[in-house]
Amino acid sequence: MKKVDLKLLDTVAVLKDVPQKRVVFGQVGTIVEKLADGVFEVEFADKFGETIAGFAVSQQDLMLVHYEMEFSE
């Protein structure tokens, strides 16, 4: 998988189950803080916008989600 630079407020999907936090593979969250190189605080919410969980996630366990195609020239 191509490595991308993640930043604050990026929408990401988690690439592993985290049952103790009630988060499953593929669940979408938002980066709310950069804690260290390659480690981010990600907040996960339900379809009503209520927070399910927020916790530190390693960049290797995240995938950037795109809503529109971005082309670079």
N, C-alpha and C positions, 0 to 999 in steps of 0.2 A: 504494500500500500504506500502511496506517495505521502511523504511527510509534508504537512502544511503548518504554517505558523498560526497558532490560535491566539485570539485576543479577547479582551473584555467584551462581553455582550454577544459573542458568537453563539449561534445555536449549534448544539452538538448532540450526538447520540452515543450512548454508552455501549461498549462492546463486550460487556460481561454482566451476568446477574449479580446483584448485590442484595440478597434477600433480607439481610438484617436492616436494610434501609428501605425495603419495599420497592426496589427499583429492579427492572429486568432488562436483559439484552435488548438493545434497540430503542430504549426509552429516551425521549428527547428532553434536553435540559438547556440551561443558559449559563455560560461562564460569567460568574459575578465577581471573581477575584483571581489574580495570579498569586499563588502562595510561594512558589519557588520555580526555578527552571524546570519546565515540563510537568508542573503540578498546579492544578486549578481547582478552585472552589466552584462547584457546579450546583445549581438549584434546579430541582425537578418539580414540576407542578402537574396537577390533574387538568382535565379539560375545562374546568371552571376557574382555573388560575390559582387554586389553593395549593400551597406548598406541600409536597409529599415529603421531600427531604432535601437537604443541602449538605454536601460533604466534599472532601478532597478527592480528586480523581487524577491519576497519572495520564499524561497526554497519550501514551501508548494504548490506553483503554477508551479513547475518544475518537469520534469521526465527525468532521465538520459537515453540517447539513446545509445544502444549498436549496433555496426556493426558486431561484432564477439562474440561468446559465450566465456565467461570467467569462468573457473572452478577453484575452490579452493579445495585443498586436505586436 
